């Protein structure tokens, strides 16, 4: 399992138990919290994300320490956080001094480290299908970002000139996130509408494939009758686009019903929504108003 072995942060080696650097509204962090909750690991104490105070360094048994990195305040665009998470995004997970930074790698690590309630199907063909669905979800990570910023965050997603300068200084060469490139265009309104439309179309195309999959045999979950890691990655993508006002019930009814099943799971309610409900409601209200005005995501969707 990929592990960061050359962390420049002195904090990482000091941490014992499970510590999650995360933000409640970030889909990639929500994936990990969903998986932790499915494994029965509870959200424990809240501590400042960069705290090295002795009383904050160890997690209680059966819990994980919440180190909330505010994307709104720009905590992720700091030298201290870049030393922990070299891509300057959330999440990052530390378990007994070992650091993991890619969300689905973290989910797989969690599944292996706590084998009860497995997230990967036991059947080899179903497991292979789950892996394929995860890879397809990971490939559309950037598309979720573009749609979220265009129809969700809007101006709130823009960086100040000071933060842009900091980002340019900190982003490592070859970073898979390419944040400098994205924000350099987004902040100046230089991303063409056709680019946003292309990312939306890519998401809709994959949603169409998932719709057909679910309709084929009336399965409850993406790989069959059992919940799996594939449901984790796709449910959080759907949540984010749903918050932006996408008409899933109309365009993809089977996928919408599947999402309702997944979102009713106790682990989803606890791991994803427990501290995100207010922000989620704000996004949905904003999206509803824009759809009523004819300028929202519903009008850009394939239903329009």
Phi, psi and omega in degrees: 000126182305130180224138177279113184256356182240035179302137179270358183273126177289344182290321189305311184294341182275345189277137178236143189079200185258127176233129181243121172270118192202173173224135189297331183265003183270122184304319182294323176289325178298324177304313184292317179296323176300311181296317179299319179293322177299330180275358179084011177271122186269150174292122182262224186289150175263126178227155175304138190300329184258012185294133173245013178300138185308322183286353180255002190271348184235136176270143175290152180305137177078008180226166171236145180277129180270116175246091188282121179257108185285114175287336179289317179280347181083026178302328183287342181261054179228154179300321182296319180284324178299333177289333178273308183243097187298342178268358176059039174230172173251149011260176162221137180238135175241129176232111181051048175082000178258134189250134176229140190232347180260129193304314183284333170296321178296316179300316179295320178298315179301319181296323180282323183286332178234085191292343178295149182054062185301143181264348176253134182301147178286325179294127184302318181291321178292323178295319178297320178295319179299315178300318180297318179294323177296315180297322177294322177293318179296324181295335182260012179304316181293325178296321176299320179299311183298315180294320180297316182288322183288314187250001180243290185287319181059225183296334180297339182275355184280147178267150172288164178300323180296316179293323177298318179298317178297317180299315180298325181286331188262333186296128181282152179297132179081014179302131181293341182280330179051050183291324179299315179298316182294306184292328178301328178268320183295315183295336181258011181055040182257006177272123183291147177301328179296331177291313176300318181297323180294320179292321176297318180297321179297319178294318179296322179298316180290323176298325176296322177294318179293323177300314179295321178300313182291328181282340186303312184225014178067026182298154181279326183230174190293331180254008179142221182267357181245140177296143181213179179300332178297324179291331178294306186295320184281329180295326180284329173295316180295318178304313184296317181287326175298320177296336178276359175098017180289136183277070182297320182302322181281314188276325184222073187298321179293320177294322178297317179294321176300315180299322178298319179297313183295317185290344176277350180298138179306323181293327177291314181299319182279311187283329185257308193265342191304321180251008185245356188300317182296312180296321178299317179297319178300314179300316183294320178295314177303315181295320180297318179297315180295323177294321178296326180279355179079019182237015186262188182293329179301323181286335179273348185285173181293348180280345185277000000 
